[in-house]
Amino acid sequence: MTRKGKIPSMYALVVVGNGNGSAGYGEGKSNETAKAVLFATRNAIKNMTHIPRYDDRTLYHDIEHKFKATKLLLWARRPGFGCRVAPIIHEIFECIGIHDVAGKIHGSRNPMNVIKTVFEALKTQRIPSDLAKARGLRLIDVNHTYYSGVKPTPVHRISR
């Protein structure tokens, strides 16, 4: 409080993305709403990161992640399933370019915590190249084993 009364302060939370695997979030505060949105947008653009997507449409695997009091469950789904998640997560996935996913939020639904949880969860995905490196396999073997259901055939050497 000041002698003029309460000082107004506006808060904005913005998520930006290119719809092709890159997205970021930012927050801004100012006396005016337009300035707060501008600051938040600038922060979101600065914080943009690449999010790996399977087949350019969904997640690589199911994800369970907890951030503070927010617990998030995300499930990868078949093509054409749609984006069946909470509205705030739907907007994030639209910015990233993820179309086939299901999800559930347990606990706190505070928008800032939900957004941070989603971005942290998406960064914890294990992509096939990491799996191949960790297991000492070829990338093609990992792709066949984990993502197509077809077991790779062993390579036979012909001795002369």
DOSE-368336 format. One record per residue: x, y, z of N, C-alpha, C in turn. Coordinates in nm, 3 decimals, always signed. Layout:
<nodes>
n_xx n_yy n_zz ca_xx ca_yy ca_zz c_xx c_yy c_zz
X Y Z X Y Z X Y Z $
...
</nodes>
This chain:
<nodes>
n_xx n_yy n_zz ca_xx ca_yy ca_zz c_xx c_yy c_zz
+0.084 -0.119 +0.000 +0.000 +0.000 +0.000 +0.089 +0.125 +0.000 $
+0.043 +0.223 -0.075 +0.108 +0.354 -0.076 +0.001 +0.457 -0.043 $
+0.038 +0.582 -0.042 -0.061 +0.685 -0.010 -0.168 +0.696 -0.118 $
-0.137 +0.642 -0.239 -0.235 +0.644 -0.348 -0.323 +0.519 -0.348 $
-0.295 +0.425 -0.262 -0.371 +0.301 -0.259 -0.287 +0.186 -0.311 $
-0.354 +0.080 -0.354 -0.283 -0.036 -0.407 -0.221 -0.003 -0.543 $
-0.100 -0.053 -0.566 -0.035 -0.035 -0.696 -0.071 -0.155 -0.783 $
-0.134 -0.131 -0.897 -0.174 -0.244 -0.982 -0.052 -0.312 -1.045 $
-0.059 -0.442 -1.056 +0.046 -0.519 -1.121 -0.020 -0.630 -1.202 $
+0.013 -0.636 -1.329 -0.045 -0.736 -1.418 +0.056 -0.848 -1.442 $
+0.004 -0.968 -1.454 +0.088 -1.086 -1.474 +0.042 -1.157 -1.600 $
+0.137 -1.200 -1.682 +0.102 -1.273 -1.804 +0.189 -1.398 -1.815 $
+0.128 -1.505 -1.861 +0.195 -1.632 -1.883 +0.173 -1.670 -2.029 $
+0.283 -1.687 -2.105 +0.273 -1.707 -2.249 +0.350 -1.832 -2.290 $
+0.289 -1.911 -2.379 +0.357 -2.026 -2.440 +0.364 -1.999 -2.590 $
+0.485 -2.013 -2.646 +0.502 -1.993 -2.790 +0.562 -2.120 -2.851 $
+0.536 -2.141 -2.979 +0.592 -2.257 -3.047 +0.578 -2.242 -3.197 $
+0.653 -2.325 -3.271 +0.645 -2.318 -3.416 +0.559 -2.429 -3.475 $
+0.502 -2.515 -3.392 +0.418 -2.622 -3.440 +0.497 -2.735 -3.504 $
+0.629 -2.729 -3.492 +0.713 -2.830 -3.556 +0.820 -2.881 -3.459 $
+0.788 -2.887 -3.330 +0.880 -2.947 -3.234 +0.954 -2.850 -3.145 $
+0.936 -2.720 -3.160 +1.003 -2.623 -3.073 +0.898 -2.541 -2.998 $
+0.923 -2.521 -2.870 +0.830 -2.442 -2.789 +0.902 -2.387 -2.666 $
+0.842 -2.286 -2.606 +0.897 -2.228 -2.485 +0.788 -2.155 -2.410 $
+0.814 -2.127 -2.283 +0.717 -2.053 -2.203 +0.788 -1.939 -2.131 $
+0.711 -1.835 -2.099 +0.767 -1.721 -2.028 +0.660 -1.652 -1.947 $
+0.705 -1.578 -1.848 +0.612 -1.500 -1.767 +0.662 -1.358 -1.757 $
+0.568 -1.265 -1.746 +0.604 -1.124 -1.738 +0.512 -1.050 -1.644 $
+0.567 -0.946 -1.581 +0.490 -0.862 -1.489 +0.514 -0.716 -1.524 $
+0.408 -0.638 -1.517 +0.419 -0.495 -1.542 +0.295 -0.425 -1.490 $
+0.299 -0.293 -1.496 +0.182 -0.215 -1.453 +0.069 -0.226 -1.555 $
+0.106 -0.246 -1.682 +0.006 -0.255 -1.789 +0.003 -0.397 -1.844 $
-0.115 -0.439 -1.885 -0.131 -0.575 -1.937 -0.050 -0.597 -2.064 $
-0.053 -0.500 -2.155 +0.017 -0.515 -2.283 +0.167 -0.532 -2.261 $
+0.224 -0.457 -2.168 +0.367 -0.469 -2.139 +0.399 -0.605 -2.077 $
+0.311 -0.651 -1.990 +0.332 -0.782 -1.927 +0.332 -0.892 -2.032 $
+0.239 -0.885 -2.127 +0.233 -0.984 -2.234 +0.358 -0.976 -2.321 $
+0.405 -0.855 -2.349 +0.526 -0.837 -2.430 +0.648 -0.899 -2.360 $
+0.664 -0.871 -2.231 +0.776 -0.928 -2.154 +0.767 -1.081 -2.152 $
+0.647 -1.132 -2.131 +0.628 -1.276 -2.125 +0.659 -1.341 -2.260 $
+0.617 -1.277 -2.368 +0.646 -1.331 -2.502 +0.795 -1.332 -2.529 $
+0.864 -1.226 -2.491 +1.010 -1.221 -2.510 +1.079 -1.332 -2.431 $
+1.036 -1.352 -2.308 +1.094 -1.459 -2.226 +1.065 -1.596 -2.285 $
+0.945 -1.614 -2.338 +0.908 -1.743 -2.398 +0.995 -1.772 -2.520 $
+1.019 -1.670 -2.602 +1.102 -1.689 -2.721 +1.246 -1.720 -2.680 $
+1.294 -1.656 -2.576 +1.430 -1.684 -2.525 +1.442 -1.827 -2.473 $
+1.333 -1.878 -2.413 +1.336 -2.010 -2.350 +1.293 -2.123 -2.443 $
+1.284 -2.098 -2.573 +1.239 -2.203 -2.666 +1.339 -2.318 -2.669 $
+1.285 -2.440 -2.665 +1.368 -2.560 -2.673 +1.306 -2.657 -2.773 $
+1.387 -2.750 -2.820 +1.337 -2.852 -2.913 +1.280 -2.968 -2.832 $
+1.162 -3.012 -2.869 +1.096 -3.125 -2.805 +1.092 -3.241 -2.905 $
+1.154 -3.355 -2.873 +1.150 -3.468 -2.967 +1.009 -3.527 -2.976 $
+0.967 -3.561 -3.099 +0.835 -3.619 -3.124 +0.851 -3.746 -3.205 $
+0.774 -3.846 -3.173 +0.776 -3.971 -3.248 +0.684 -3.955 -3.369 $
+0.737 -3.980 -3.486 +0.660 -3.973 -3.610 +0.602 -3.833 -3.633 $
+0.661 -3.731 -3.574 +0.615 -3.592 -3.582 +0.470 -3.574 -3.540 $
+0.420 -3.660 -3.446 +0.279 -3.649 -3.408 +0.253 -3.681 -3.262 $
+0.340 -3.758 -3.194 +0.311 -3.800 -3.057 +0.439 -3.814 -2.975 $
+0.427 -3.868 -2.855 +0.540 -3.889 -2.766 +0.610 -4.020 -2.798 $
+0.734 -4.036 -2.752 +0.806 -4.161 -2.774 +0.757 -4.271 -2.681 $
+0.711 -4.234 -2.562 +0.663 -4.334 -2.466 +0.573 -4.265 -2.365 $
+0.507 -4.343 -2.282 +0.422 -4.287 -2.177 +0.510 -4.218 -2.073 $
+0.459 -4.108 -2.018 +0.537 -4.029 -1.923 +0.456 -4.007 -1.796 $
+0.522 -4.022 -1.682 +0.466 -3.987 -1.552 +0.566 -3.895 -1.485 $
+0.524 -3.772 -1.455 +0.619 -3.673 -1.401 +0.551 -3.594 -1.290 $
+0.631 -3.556 -1.190 +0.580 -3.477 -1.076 +0.665 -3.352 -1.062 $
+0.599 -3.237 -1.048 +0.666 -3.111 -1.021 +0.587 -3.041 -0.911 $
+0.652 -3.022 -0.797 +0.586 -2.966 -0.679 +0.460 -3.047 -0.649 $
+0.341 -2.983 -0.647 +0.219 -3.055 -0.612 +0.142 -3.102 -0.735 $
+0.202 -3.087 -0.853 +0.135 -3.126 -0.977 +0.192 -3.257 -1.027 $
+0.106 -3.355 -1.048 +0.147 -3.483 -1.104 +0.081 -3.498 -1.241 $
+0.163 -3.530 -1.341 +0.116 -3.534 -1.478 +0.135 -3.674 -1.537 $
+0.031 -3.724 -1.601 +0.038 -3.853 -1.672 +0.009 -3.826 -1.819 $
+0.100 -3.869 -1.907 +0.082 -3.852 -2.051 +0.100 -3.988 -2.118 $
+0.013 -4.019 -2.214 +0.019 -4.146 -2.284 +0.028 -4.121 -2.433 $
+0.123 -4.186 -2.500 +0.132 -4.180 -2.645 +0.017 -4.261 -2.704 $
-0.041 -4.212 -2.812 -0.156 -4.278 -2.872 -0.138 -4.300 -3.022 $
-0.224 -4.384 -3.079 -0.218 -4.421 -3.220 -0.253 -4.300 -3.309 $
-0.218 -4.307 -3.436 -0.252 -4.197 -3.528 -0.403 -4.176 -3.537 $
-0.445 -4.051 -3.536 -0.586 -4.017 -3.548 -0.660 -4.013 -3.415 $
-0.592 -4.040 -3.304 -0.657 -4.045 -3.173 -0.699 -3.905 -3.128 $
-0.616 -3.808 -3.154 -0.645 -3.671 -3.113 -0.570 -3.634 -2.987 $
-0.592 -3.512 -2.942 -0.522 -3.459 -2.825 -0.623 -3.448 -2.711 $
-0.634 -3.555 -2.631 -0.734 -3.559 -2.523 -0.666 -3.533 -2.389 $
-0.646 -3.405 -2.362 -0.581 -3.360 -2.240 -0.652 -3.236 -2.189 $
-0.609 -3.185 -2.075 -0.666 -3.062 -2.019 -0.641 -2.946 -2.116 $
-0.728 -2.846 -2.116 -0.715 -2.735 -2.212 -0.579 -2.666 -2.212 $
-0.521 -2.647 -2.095 -0.391 -2.578 -2.090 -0.282 -2.663 -2.155 $
-0.286 -2.794 -2.137 -0.188 -2.883 -2.199 -0.216 -2.893 -2.349 $
-0.343 -2.889 -2.387 -0.379 -2.894 -2.529 -0.314 -2.778 -2.604 $
-0.316 -2.659 -2.545 -0.256 -2.541 -2.608 -0.104 -2.559 -2.623 $
-0.041 -2.616 -2.522 +0.104 -2.639 -2.529 +0.136 -2.737 -2.641 $
+0.061 -2.847 -2.648 +0.086 -2.948 -2.751 +0.057 -2.893 -2.891 $
-0.038 -2.803 -2.900 -0.067 -2.740 -3.029 +0.053 -2.655 -3.073 $
+0.115 -2.585 -2.979 +0.234 -2.505 -3.010 +0.352 -2.593 -3.049 $
+0.364 -2.710 -2.988 +0.475 -2.800 -3.017 +0.451 -2.877 -3.146 $
+0.327 -2.916 -3.171 +0.294 -2.995 -3.289 +0.270 -3.140 -3.256 $
+0.226 -3.168 -3.134 +0.191 -3.303 -3.092 +0.040 -3.318 -3.107 $
-0.004 -3.420 -3.184 -0.146 -3.433 -3.217 -0.215 -3.552 -3.153 $
-0.142 -3.659 -3.126 -0.204 -3.782 -3.075 -0.150 -3.815 -2.937 $
-0.223 -3.774 -2.834 -0.178 -3.795 -2.696 -0.299 -3.789 -2.603 $
-0.289 -3.859 -2.492 -0.390 -3.851 -2.387 -0.317 -3.816 -2.258 $
-0.386 -3.751 -2.166 -0.319 -3.712 -2.043 -0.414 -3.680 -1.931 $
-0.357 -3.672 -1.812 -0.434 -3.646 -1.691 -0.347 -3.566 -1.595 $
-0.408 -3.471 -1.525 -0.339 -3.394 -1.422 -0.396 -3.433 -1.287 $
-0.308 -3.468 -1.193 -0.349 -3.494 -1.056 -0.286 -3.388 -0.966 $
-0.355 -3.352 -0.860 -0.300 -3.255 -0.766 -0.328 -3.113 -0.811 $
-0.229 -3.026 -0.792 -0.245 -2.884 -0.822 -0.261 -2.859 -0.971 $
-0.355 -2.772 -1.006 -0.375 -2.735 -1.146 -0.338 -2.589 -1.169 $
-0.250 -2.537 -1.086 -0.198 -2.403 -1.102 -0.133 -2.393 -1.241 $
-0.175 -2.301 -1.327 -0.126 -2.297 -1.465 +0.027 -2.294 -1.477 $
+0.093 -2.216 -1.393 +0.240 -2.209 -1.403 +0.303 -2.344 -1.372 $
+0.254 -2.410 -1.267 +0.309 -2.541 -1.231 +0.277 -2.646 -1.337 $
+0.159 -2.639 -1.396 +0.122 -2.735 -1.501 +0.215 -2.717 -1.622 $
+0.238 -2.594 -1.662 +0.324 -2.567 -1.777 +0.467 -2.615 -1.750 $
+0.519 -2.584 -1.632 +0.655 -2.629 -1.599 +0.662 -2.781 -1.594 $
+0.558 -2.845 -1.543 +0.555 -2.990 -1.537 +0.555 -3.050 -1.677 $
+0.476 -2.994 -1.768 +0.469 -3.045 -1.904 +0.606 -3.034 -1.972 $
+0.669 -2.918 -1.963 +0.798 -2.900 -2.028 +0.906 -2.990 -1.967 $
+0.907 -3.003 -1.835 +1.004 -3.094 -1.771 +0.979 -3.238 -1.814 $
+0.852 -3.278 -1.819 +0.818 -3.416 -1.857 +0.861 -3.444 -2.000 $
+0.839 -3.350 -2.090 +0.876 -3.371 -2.230 +1.028 -3.378 -2.248 $
+1.101 -3.309 -2.161 +1.248 -3.315 -2.169 +1.303 -3.447 -2.116 $
+1.224 -3.521 -2.038 +1.272 -3.648 -1.983 +1.251 -3.766 -2.078 $
+1.193 -3.741 -2.195 +1.172 -3.851 -2.290 +1.306 -3.913 -2.330 $
+1.305 -4.044 -2.342 +1.424 -4.114 -2.390 +1.404 -4.144 -2.538 $
+1.485 -4.081 -2.621 +1.473 -4.100 -2.765 +1.556 -4.220 -2.809 $
+1.525 -4.279 -2.924 +1.592 -4.403 -2.966 +1.744 -4.395 -2.973 $
+1.798 -4.281 -3.014 +1.945 -4.271 -3.022 +2.009 -4.283 -2.884 $
+1.944 -4.228 -2.781 +1.995 -4.241 -2.643 +1.984 -4.386 -2.596 $
+1.872 -4.452 -2.626 +1.855 -4.592 -2.588 +1.960 -4.680 -2.655 $
+1.986 -4.655 -2.784 +2.084 -4.735 -2.857 +2.223 -4.717 -2.797 $
+2.258 -4.594 -2.764 +2.389 -4.567 -2.706 +2.404 -4.634 -2.570 $
+2.299 -4.627 -2.488 +2.303 -4.684 -2.353 +2.310 -4.837 -2.356 $
+2.247 -4.898 -2.455 +2.241 -5.044 -2.460 +2.344 -5.106 -2.553 $
+2.421 -5.022 -2.622 +2.523 -5.073 -2.711 +2.466 -5.139 -2.835 $
+2.350 -5.091 -2.880 +2.286 -5.147 -2.999 +2.291 -5.046 -3.114 $
+2.256 -5.094 -3.232 +2.243 -5.004 -3.345 +2.108 -4.934 -3.336 $
+2.101 -4.816 -3.391 +1.978 -4.738 -3.386 +1.863 -4.811 -3.456 $
+1.891 -4.877 -3.565 +1.785 -4.947 -3.639 +1.728 -5.063 -3.556 $
+1.814 -5.129 -3.476 +1.765 -5.238 -3.390 +1.671 -5.184 -3.282 $
+1.706 -5.071 -3.224 +1.622 -5.010 -3.121 +1.489 -4.968 -3.182 $
+1.491 -4.907 -3.299 +1.367 -4.865 -3.365 +1.276 -4.984 -3.392 $
+1.333 -5.095 -3.443 +1.251 -5.212 -3.472 +1.195 -5.275 -3.344 $
+1.279 -5.286 -3.242 +1.237 -5.352 -3.119 +1.131 -5.274 -3.043 $
+1.152 -5.143 -3.026 +1.066 -5.065 -2.938 +0.952 -4.993 -3.008 $
+0.963 -4.969 -3.137 +0.864 -4.883 -3.200 +0.786 -4.949 -3.313 $
+0.825 -5.066 -3.361 +0.746 -5.127 -3.467 +0.695 -5.265 -3.431 $
+0.744 -5.322 -3.323 +0.698 -5.453 -3.282 +0.763 -5.567 -3.359 $
+0.850 -5.535 -3.452 +0.919 -5.637 -3.531 +1.058 -5.658 -3.473 $
+1.093 -5.782 -3.449 +1.226 -5.810 -3.396 +1.328 -5.809 -3.510 $
+1.442 -5.745 -3.488 +1.543 -5.741 -3.593 +1.604 -5.877 -3.616 $
+1.638 -5.905 -3.738 +1.704 -6.032 -3.769 +1.853 -6.017 -3.743 $
+1.917 -6.118 -3.688 +2.060 -6.107 -3.662 +2.137 -6.103 -3.793 $
+2.249 -6.033 -3.788 +2.334 -6.023 -3.905 +2.423 -6.145 -3.911 $
+2.417 -6.221 -4.022 +2.501 -6.341 -4.039 +2.619 -6.306 -4.128 $
+2.736 -6.347 -4.085 +2.854 -6.325 -4.166 +2.883 -6.451 -4.247 $
+2.917 -6.431 -4.367 +2.953 -6.544 -4.453 +3.103 -6.558 -4.448 $
+3.150 -6.671 -4.400 +3.294 -6.693 -4.393 +3.342 -6.758 -4.522 $
+3.456 -6.719 -4.566 +3.510 -6.775 -4.691 +3.626 -6.864 -4.666 $
</nodes>
